[in-house]
Amino acid sequence: MSTRAHFIIVEKGEKKIFRSKDGQVAPNILAQGLDFCESYFKKMHEDERLVLDNAFAEGGIMIDKDTKNILIFGGSEGEIFYYPALQRLYCEHVQKFWNGWNIQWCSKGIISIAEYLEMMDEELLADGCKPEFDFYEDKKPDDEFNSKDVITIICKDKIKDYYLDSINFCLSKGEDLKDIIQDEFIIEQWHNEVETENCLLVDYNNKKIFVCWGWGKDDRYIETIQKYWSGWQVHRQTEGLVFHFDYTNRDRNVVEFTDEMFEQYIEDCVLFDFERDE
């Protein structure tokens, strides 16, 4: 199944923008290296600007030859497409094909690329991608089910971790969250970090929020959170669940997906292979 994508090459200040249906295999394509990418991109339809908004762009690769920076997102749904741990490890492991380059996953999807290229346009912010926190205002925590989101709450001398669907539900409750969320959702046995799609850390001691979404969210989400949590600092983090362990000085080995595990994932999912259609 094809998914829409923009692939871009920047060289000597010139931006060449291509449109593709290869969003689902964008990580595979990038793993083939620079020569392959340049040759493959040039076979695609060229646009003068970014024409896919953040609802339609399901993948993207931006290769800046002038600065040796790469931005990437995409992949199969249910796999790297949604999981921050896999995205983090992918960027680390694909370095073997891009020695000396800086590779980053697009935490905002196509918006990350647009901002980097200084080509941001309001038309790229799709109405269908607006945050809808109001949806959760009348819901209760026990209406939700144990899922792939992790919420960590730090208050005074206590740290509590929860599995709860979803972080947007929790964010919609504002500062009352610590008094609303029920202990029945406390995590008693951790899953591996690759089973976590989104995560939220709420530090009541310092009035700070750290949020990580698996699928890219634009800054309208950050702005909306600040409305619900007036006076709090809201930060986007991209490390995924291991950030929670580092922030609270706990052993990340409890949840960490190791390099060896990721190497096996690459083999099982054929993540670094790609056959060019002639």
N, C-alpha and C positions, 0 to 999 in steps of 0.2 A: 504494500500500500504506500503510495507516494505522499509526502508531506512537504508543504511549501517552505522555501528557504531563500535567504539572500547570502551569496558568497561574494566577498570583496577582496580585492588586492589594492594595496596602497604602495606606490613606488614613485620616488622623486616628487612627492606631493600630489600626484595624480591618483584619483580614486576611480577604480573600475568596479562597477556594481553589476553583479550577475544574478539572475533569478533562476531558481531550480526547484525541482520536486524531490530533492534528495535530503530533506531535513531529517528524516528518520535515520539516515546513515551518515550524517555530518561528522560524528566522532570517528567513524571508520575511515572516511575520506581524509580527514586531517592526519590520521596516523600513517598515511602513505608518503608524507614528506612534501617539501616545497615544490620540487620539479613536477611531481604528479598533480598537485593542487593547481598550479599555474596552468598546466596543459588542460586539465579537466574543466576548470572554470571557463576557459576561453571558448569552449564548445557550447556554452549556454547562452541564453538570451541576455543581452546587455541592456541595462536601464540607466537613465541619467540620474536617477535619485532612488531612494528607498521607497518602494511602493507597497510593501507588505507591512500592515500595522501589527501591533502586538497580540492581536487575536489570530491573524492569518499566518504570521511568521512562526513556524514550528521548529525552525532550525536556522543556524547561521554560522558562518566562519568569516572572520575578518583577519587578514594577514597584512601587517604593516611592515614592509621590507625596509623602510627607512629607520624605524626604531626597534625592529625585531620584537614587536608585540603581537600577540595573537589573542583574539576573543572567539569563544566557541560555545554553542549550545545546540541541543537537539537530541536525537536518539529515539529509541523505542520506548513507547509508553509502558509503564510498569517496570522499567529498568532504569538506566542512567538518566532518562528524561525527568524523573521525579525525585531522585535520591541524592541529597547533598554529599553524602559520604562517597558515593561512586563518582560524582562530579569532581570532588577534590582529588581522589586517587587517580582518576583518568588524567587530569592535568599534570600530576606529578610523573606518571608513567609514560605519557606520550612524549616527554622531554627527550627520550632516547632517539626519537626521529627528528627532533628540533633542537639540537644541542646549541646552547647560547641564546635561546629565545625565551621570552616571558609568556607563559600561557595561562589565561584566566578563563573561568567559566562565567558566562553572562548571567548575573544574578537578576537582571531585569529583562532577559530575553533580548529581542531586537532593539529595545530602548538603550541597552548598554552599548550596543554598536553605534547607534545613532548619536549618542552623546559623545562617544569617543571620536567619531568622525566630524563632530560639530555640524551635524545635519539633522538635529532634532527638530521635529515639526509636530504640532498639536494633532495633526491628522494620524500620526502613528499611535496615538493613545486611543484605543478602541473603546467605545461605550460599553461593550460587552465585557471588558476587563476592569471595570470600575469596582472598587471595594464595596461590598454589600453587608457591612456589619449590622445594619438595622435588622436584617433577617433573624439575628440571634437574640434580639431584645426580649422576646417573650418566651424564650426557651429556657429550660432548666438543665443543670448538668446531668441529671439522671435520664434526660431524654436522649442523651448521646451514648455512643458505644465505644468500647475499647478499640482504638484503631492505631494509625501509624503516626500520630503526633505526640510529642513529648513536651510537657510543661514543667518547668522547675521554678519553684517559689522560694525565695530567700527572705526570711523575716526574723529579725533579731538573731537569736542563736540557732535557728532551725532552718534546715534545707529539706524541702519536700519535692519529690518528683512524681509526676502523674502521666499515665496514658489516657488521653481524652481526645475525642474528635469534636471540635477542631481548635487550633490555636486562635482562629478568628472568633470563635464562640467565646473563648476566654478574654480576648482583647476587647470584645464588645461590652464586658462587664465593668471595665474601668478598675479603680482602686479597690472596689468591693470584692474583687476576685478571690483574694485569700480567705474571705469569710463565706464565700458561696461554694467554692469547689469542695467536693466531698472526699473524705478520706478513703472511701471505697475504691477510688481510682488511683490511690498511691501505688507506685511500682514496687512490687515485692521481688520480682525477678526480671532482670534486664534482658531485652532482646539485643541482638547485634545492631550496631548503628545503621546498617544498610536496610533495616526494616523501618526506619524513621524517615518520613517524607518531609515534615515541617517541625520546627521546634521553637519554643518560646522560653526565655529566661526572664523572670521578673524579680528584680532586686529592690525590695522595699527599703532596705537600709540606706541605699544611695539614690533611690528614685530613678533607677535605670532599667530600661527594657532592651533586650537583645532578641531579635527575631530572625529566623532563617526559613525561607520557603524553598521547597524543592523545585517547583516550577516558577519561573521568573515573575516577579511582581514589580510594577513600576512604583515611583515614589508617591503616587496618590495613596497607596496603602500606608506609608509612613506618616503622611499628613493626616490621614484619618485616625490612626492610632493616637496621635498627639491631641486630637479633639476629645478622645475618650479618657486620656491620661494627662490632663492639663498639668503643666509644670514638670513633667517627667522628660528625661532624655531618652530618645528612641534611636537605637542603633541597628543597622542591618549587619548580620554576621554571615559568613559563607562557609565556615568550617563544618557546620552541622552539629550533631549531638556531642562530639568530643569537646566542643567549645564549653559546654556546660560543666564537664569534668575539670577542664583546665581552670575555668573561672572560679570554681569552688574548691580547688586544690584537692581533687579526688583522682584516683588512678583511672586513667582513660582506658587502660587495658581491659576493663570490665566490659566495654562495649566496642572497642576499636576493631575495625575490619583491617586485618594486617596486609602487608604487601604480598605475602604468600597467598592469602585468600583472594586478593585482587588478581594476581597472576592466574589463578585457577578460573576466576570469573571471566577474564579475557579469553581464555581458551574455550570455556563452556559456551559463551555468548558470541564467539568469533568477532570480538569487538574491534580488533585491529586489522581485520581482513576486508578487502573490498575488490570486487571485480568490475571493471569498467565495461559498460554496455557500448558495444560498437554499432 
